[in-house]
């Protein structure tokens, strides 16, 4: 388990009627080395004092390692966002991290930052970090919001654009007032305003926008390596990417009697994953040829070890979104991730093998249900 860090609030303000920006000073340790675009895992106290864990992108560039900012939208009934909004100066909070691979490694290609809502936190940190560097490449930001009341950081963005000609931004309001003179529509309507996509695309915001934007960009031939994603989920909102939905449909026709659910910790390699899977299969008299597919959470979709696992075994991996995982209520106790994804993919409520942990890998196995009752395929690619 990652060691918890401690920070205290040194400033707090409302950016919009529902978005609060909070600045933290590091206490233990005294610095937080990080990369722009990464997130922390907050350990908050809910109304019943139970610990609630939520991921929040760091909204500030890593120039000052002693401080960092979060921008959090209050979700009515949401214990973590309610906790953040209740903090006052001097309040202490605990977290782990930084985590995440939503970072920029390339120094040459054009950067296209696309965000909705508080997804601006992640791309805003990337933007600040990039513009502080003496590079010549063009940087574009497209930010989608509902109306004028949701806009924040506008003066900062205008100052950045005025000071650095290589940067430009556009706000896309889907439901503006009559007085709005800027762009009207969804942020995805801006993707091809300059013709065919080029450079790198960093998508941050609600799952529906990211799924649509990724489909649009991939349809032009843009490579998967040119697209990075940081998904912020709105309660009740599910839109499975078209490519993922098609893959799930194809998997339902694959031979195999079981689905293997996987949970991975940092540093798990393909060999370690395969060893954990084979050991678990042997324990219930199964072999790799009995596995129809693997399944895990969507946050691991860019994990090289999983792509290597598929390449080495020929067994595909399905990736499930957080709202899909939250729908699994088939058992009274709180299930492990590997158990949830195994049942969802297999369309079964029963597990052949509950969670087993081997090193950095957790494994669960579920028997495949009949094709007509398989979960995760009926709604693929559609918003329910």
KENUVEX-830026 format. One line per 3 residues: number of its first residue (from 1); their letters; for each residue z, y, x of C-alpha. Coordinates in Angstrom, 3 decimals. Example, Ala and Ser with C-alpha at 12.3 -4.5 7.8 and 13.67 -1.06 7.14 Angstrom:
1 = as = 7.800 -4.500 12.300  7.140 -1.060 13.670
END
This chain:
1 = xxx = 0.000 0.000 0.000  -0.913 3.472 1.320  2.018 5.618 2.397
4 = xxx = 2.734 8.441 -0.038  2.474 12.035 1.131  4.355 15.025 -0.231
7 = xxx = 3.217 18.599 -0.961  4.625 21.565 -2.865  2.999 24.182 -5.087
10 = xxx = 2.558 27.604 -3.476  0.206 29.157 -6.044  -1.040 28.358 -9.532
13 = xxx = -3.314 30.136 -11.987  -5.466 29.449 -15.032  -9.163 29.673 -14.189
16 = xxx = -10.256 29.124 -17.799  -8.285 28.491 -21.014  -8.121 24.802 -20.057
19 = xxx = -8.603 24.638 -16.264  -5.717 25.297 -13.880  -6.141 25.823 -10.145
22 = xxx = -3.142 24.773 -8.066  -2.688 25.369 -4.328  -0.444 22.973 -2.408
25 = xxx = 1.295 23.256 0.945  1.736 20.008 2.863  5.333 18.913 3.454
28 = xxx = 5.275 15.308 4.683  3.253 15.129 6.850  2.638 18.810 7.554
31 = xxx = -1.164 18.506 7.635  -3.855 16.719 5.622  -6.915 16.021 7.800
34 = xxx = -9.851 15.358 5.501  -13.557 15.796 4.871  -15.099 18.033 2.255
37 = xxx = -15.773 16.088 -0.953  -12.861 13.668 -0.691  -10.131 13.147 -3.284
40 = xxx = -6.433 12.328 -3.493  -4.692 9.782 -5.718  -1.940 11.638 -7.550
43 = xxx = 1.287 9.815 -8.403  2.525 11.718 -11.463  5.442 11.146 -13.791
46 = xxx = 4.471 10.581 -17.421  6.582 11.533 -20.458  8.473 8.224 -20.176
49 = xxx = 8.935 8.749 -16.400  6.520 5.934 -15.651  4.286 6.580 -12.641
52 = xxx = 0.719 7.546 -13.597  -1.981 7.415 -10.918  -5.075 9.601 -11.206
55 = xxx = -7.791 10.610 -8.745  -8.508 14.331 -8.306  -11.137 15.817 -6.021
58 = xxx = -9.875 18.328 -3.480  -11.416 21.644 -4.502  -11.091 23.391 -1.118
61 = xxx = -12.936 22.947 2.163  -10.909 21.350 4.982  -10.693 24.522 7.083
64 = xxx = -6.899 24.772 6.703  -5.360 21.280 7.029  -1.943 22.553 5.932
67 = xxx = -3.107 23.471 2.409  -5.448 22.215 -0.315  -6.405 23.073 -3.903
70 = xxx = -6.950 21.111 -7.092  -8.780 22.321 -10.202  -7.679 20.260 -13.186
73 = xxx = -8.764 20.444 -16.804  -5.993 19.763 -19.278  -6.750 16.752 -21.472
76 = xxx = -4.517 16.784 -24.586  -2.326 13.707 -24.380  -3.354 13.040 -20.787
79 = xxx = -0.177 12.441 -18.769  -1.632 13.313 -15.353  -3.382 16.556 -16.340
82 = xxx = -0.331 17.573 -18.388  1.814 16.964 -15.309  -0.431 19.135 -13.102
85 = xxx = -0.452 21.933 -15.664  3.358 21.862 -15.854  3.872 22.417 -12.118
88 = xxx = 5.298 25.768 -11.007  5.720 27.331 -7.572  8.067 25.202 -5.527
91 = xxx = 7.354 22.002 -7.481  6.791 18.957 -5.310  4.298 16.179 -5.938
94 = xxx = 3.416 12.897 -4.254  -0.003 11.434 -3.573  -2.004 9.156 -1.313
97 = xxx = -5.256 9.882 0.457  -7.564 11.459 1.224  -10.069 8.915 -0.047
100 = xxx = -13.752 8.765 -0.913  -17.252 8.762 0.545  -18.655 11.751 -1.372
103 = xxx = -19.221 13.480 1.957  -22.199 14.954 3.821  -23.242 13.186 7.018
106 = xxx = -26.770 14.594 7.304  -27.221 18.005 8.976  -30.906 18.674 8.301
109 = xxx = -32.138 17.739 4.832  -31.873 20.172 1.928  -28.710 19.879 -0.131
112 = xxx = -28.927 19.811 -3.919  -25.498 20.036 -5.559  -25.348 19.226 -9.284
115 = xxx = -22.110 19.506 -11.242  -20.668 19.697 -14.724  -17.257 21.111 -15.623
118 = xxx = -14.522 20.508 -13.061  -16.967 18.319 -11.152  -17.411 21.672 -9.417
121 = xxx = -14.252 20.792 -7.452  -15.998 18.197 -5.306  -19.313 20.012 -4.811
124 = xxx = -17.507 23.331 -4.397  -15.667 21.917 -1.387  -18.973 20.633 0.009
127 = xxx = -20.540 24.053 -0.558  -17.759 25.992 1.188  -17.836 23.632 4.143
130 = xxx = -21.626 23.703 4.463  -21.983 27.481 4.283  -19.345 27.917 6.999
133 = xxx = -21.646 26.081 9.399  -24.538 27.721 11.227  -27.341 25.696 9.736
136 = xxx = -30.687 26.791 8.362  -31.261 24.271 5.574  -31.475 25.372 1.963
139 = xxx = -28.543 24.677 -0.350  -28.902 24.736 -4.138  -26.177 24.478 -6.761
142 = xxx = -26.840 23.716 -10.443  -23.667 23.854 -12.537  -23.562 22.823 -16.180
145 = xxx = -20.938 24.152 -18.603  -20.606 24.552 -22.359  -20.193 28.322 -22.728
148 = xxx = -19.107 31.495 -20.959  -15.399 30.743 -21.439  -15.772 27.671 -19.210
151 = xxx = -17.150 29.592 -16.229  -14.939 30.150 -13.197  -15.551 31.080 -9.537
154 = xxx = -18.565 33.158 -10.569  -17.717 36.136 -8.335  -17.150 33.808 -5.378
157 = xxx = -20.519 32.127 -5.905  -22.267 35.489 -6.203  -20.656 36.639 -2.946
160 = xxx = -21.751 33.448 -1.181  -25.333 33.853 -2.399  -25.433 37.502 -1.348
163 = xxx = -24.094 36.748 2.132  -26.230 33.664 2.790  -29.871 33.764 1.660
166 = xxx = -30.226 30.017 2.185  -27.935 29.433 -0.809  -28.771 29.943 -4.465
169 = xxx = -27.131 28.792 -7.674  -27.853 28.563 -11.384  -25.421 28.175 -14.276
172 = xxx = -26.697 26.112 -17.209  -24.809 26.704 -20.457  -25.458 24.199 -23.238
175 = xxx = -23.788 26.260 -26.001  -23.758 29.893 -24.891  -23.153 32.906 -27.099
178 = xxx = -26.046 35.112 -28.150  -25.198 37.529 -25.367  -25.806 35.018 -22.575
181 = xxx = -28.824 36.064 -20.493  -28.819 33.125 -18.076  -30.244 29.627 -18.374
184 = xxx = -29.726 27.868 -21.702  -29.724 24.078 -21.750  -28.349 21.100 -19.890
187 = xxx = -27.974 21.021 -16.144  -30.384 18.070 -15.909  -33.112 20.384 -17.252
190 = xxx = -32.965 22.152 -13.878  -33.603 19.120 -11.687  -37.369 19.559 -11.397
193 = xxx = -37.679 23.324 -11.627  -38.967 23.405 -8.029  -41.287 20.442 -8.437
196 = xxx = -40.677 16.954 -7.123  -37.150 16.317 -5.809  -36.595 16.499 -2.077
199 = xxx = -33.603 16.329 0.210  -30.174 14.991 -0.730  -28.607 15.101 -4.193
202 = xxx = -24.852 15.204 -4.758  -23.977 14.613 -8.412  -20.458 15.412 -9.600
205 = xxx = -19.216 15.563 -13.183  -19.245 13.614 -16.405  -20.615 10.095 -16.457
208 = xxx = -23.383 10.834 -18.973  -24.864 13.613 -16.834  -24.747 11.526 -13.684
211 = xxx = -26.366 8.515 -15.354  -29.174 10.683 -16.750  -29.704 12.615 -13.514
214 = xxx = -29.812 9.456 -11.434  -32.382 7.863 -13.726  -34.545 10.996 -13.610
217 = xxx = -34.372 11.268 -9.824  -34.978 7.573 -9.179  -37.980 7.614 -11.551
220 = xxx = -39.749 9.950 -9.096  -39.286 7.535 -6.218  -36.256 9.220 -4.645
223 = xxx = -34.337 6.619 -2.678  -30.882 5.417 -3.614  -29.623 6.603 -0.228
226 = xxx = -30.559 10.184 -1.160  -28.191 10.264 -4.144  -24.391 10.474 -3.948
229 = xxx = -22.176 10.370 -7.046  -18.651 11.443 -7.936  -17.998 10.630 -11.579
232 = xxx = -15.522 12.568 -13.744  -14.985 10.807 -17.073  -14.371 12.394 -20.446
235 = xxx = -12.196 10.243 -22.759  -14.334 8.071 -25.034  -17.553 8.834 -23.173
238 = xxx = -19.568 5.916 -21.868  -23.148 5.880 -20.711  -24.144 2.982 -18.547
241 = xxx = -26.961 3.877 -16.111  -30.299 2.374 -17.122  -30.656 0.421 -13.872
244 = xxx = -27.180 -1.084 -14.295  -27.865 -2.007 -17.928  -31.115 -3.706 -16.985
247 = xxx = -29.380 -5.624 -14.204  -26.697 -6.867 -16.617  -29.345 -8.016 -19.078
250 = xxx = -31.132 -9.928 -16.301  -27.864 -11.507 -15.161  -27.259 -12.942 -18.634
253 = xxx = -30.313 -15.138 -18.035  -29.125 -16.346 -14.635  -27.710 -19.851 -14.205
256 = xxx = -23.999 -20.109 -13.556  -20.859 -20.947 -15.513  -18.403 -18.371 -14.150
259 = xxx = -18.091 -14.710 -13.206  -16.014 -13.653 -10.205  -14.180 -10.332 -10.558
262 = xxx = -13.461 -8.470 -7.327  -10.979 -5.829 -6.293  -11.449 -4.361 -2.826
265 = xxx = -9.166 -2.377 -0.557  -10.294 -0.144 2.287  -12.000 -1.957 5.119
268 = xxx = -12.884 -5.194 3.310  -16.017 -6.609 4.907  -18.622 -8.976 3.454
271 = xxx = -17.304 -11.972 5.414  -13.742 -11.382 4.218  -14.908 -11.012 0.605
274 = xxx = -16.961 -14.207 0.765  -14.088 -16.142 2.338  -11.701 -15.008 -0.415
277 = xxx = -14.242 -15.960 -3.099  -14.954 -19.405 -1.671  -11.253 -20.181 -1.227
280 = xxx = -10.572 -19.272 -4.855  -13.567 -21.277 -6.107  -12.446 -24.367 -4.200
283 = xxx = -8.983 -24.107 -5.777  -10.516 -24.853 -9.202  -13.237 -27.293 -8.065
286 = xxx = -16.057 -24.774 -8.224  -18.684 -23.738 -5.691  -20.758 -20.627 -5.061
289 = xxx = -23.675 -22.092 -7.018  -21.514 -21.971 -10.176  -21.197 -18.155 -9.960
292 = xxx = -23.547 -16.269 -12.272  -22.574 -12.891 -10.815  -19.812 -10.872 -9.228
295 = xxx = -18.259 -7.841 -10.973  -16.203 -4.858 -9.835  -15.650 -1.190 -10.632
298 = xxx = -18.385 1.451 -10.372  -16.499 3.345 -7.671  -17.561 0.558 -5.285
301 = xxx = -21.278 0.796 -6.084  -22.102 2.251 -2.669  -19.912 -0.185 -0.717
304 = xxx = -22.063 -1.673 2.096  -20.007 -4.873 2.159  -20.918 -5.633 -1.473
307 = xxx = -24.619 -5.112 -0.854  -24.312 -7.398 2.188  -22.516 -9.965 0.010
310 = xxx = -25.427 -10.016 -2.456  -27.947 -10.220 0.369  -26.144 -13.146 2.009
313 = xxx = -25.402 -15.143 -1.158  -28.186 -14.168 -3.560  -25.532 -13.465 -6.223
316 = xxx = -25.772 -9.974 -7.814  -22.859 -7.603 -8.429  -22.254 -5.736 -11.706
319 = xxx = -20.455 -2.385 -11.613  -18.257 -1.285 -14.528  -17.356 2.309 -15.430
322 = xxx = -13.711 3.400 -15.937  -14.094 3.895 -19.724  -15.407 0.333 -20.010
325 = xxx = -12.402 -0.952 -18.097  -9.996 0.965 -20.334  -11.383 -0.885 -23.353
328 = xxx = -10.022 -4.204 -22.090  -6.959 -4.730 -24.264  -7.103 -8.500 -24.499
331 = xxx = -3.709 -9.165 -22.975  -0.276 -7.660 -23.404  0.509 -7.090 -19.729
334 = xxx = -1.414 -4.545 -17.689  -4.291 -6.567 -16.157  -5.545 -6.279 -12.613
337 = xxx = -8.968 -4.726 -12.020  -10.485 -8.030 -10.867  -9.251 -9.707 -14.083
340 = xxx = -10.638 -6.958 -16.309  -14.130 -6.945 -14.789  -14.297 -10.759 -14.748
343 = xxx = -13.576 -10.925 -18.487  -15.882 -8.031 -19.348  -18.848 -9.444 -17.484
346 = xxx = -18.273 -13.024 -18.665  -17.686 -11.965 -22.279  -14.503 -14.015 -22.318
349 = xxx = -10.846 -13.322 -23.115  -9.584 -16.181 -20.969  -9.335 -16.468 -17.210
352 = xxx = -9.890 -19.686 -15.276  -8.120 -18.112 -12.309  -5.898 -15.009 -12.636
355 = xxx = -5.669 -12.470 -9.841  -5.353 -13.932 -6.371  -4.959 -11.696 -3.321
358 = xxx = -6.296 -12.599 0.093  -5.998 -9.880 2.725  -7.882 -6.820 1.435
361 = xxx = -9.541 -8.675 -1.466  -8.337 -9.658 -4.944  -10.266 -12.274 -6.925
364 = xxx = -10.215 -13.500 -10.543  -12.543 -15.976 -12.259  -13.618 -16.096 -15.914
367 = xxx = -15.798 -18.670 -17.667  -19.095 -17.379 -19.021  -19.153 -17.156 -22.824
370 = xxx = -22.209 -17.967 -24.928  -25.122 -15.554 -24.312  -24.801 -13.959 -27.752
373 = xxx = -21.188 -12.961 -27.144  -21.425 -11.714 -23.583  -19.654 -8.396 -23.138
376 = xxx = -21.194 -5.421 -21.410  -24.797 -6.133 -22.412  -24.987 -5.045 -26.034
379 = xxx = -24.278 -1.409 -25.233  -26.014 -1.223 -21.874  -27.812 2.093 -21.464
382 = xxx = -26.528 3.563 -24.747  -23.703 5.862 -25.643  -21.644 4.210 -28.393
END
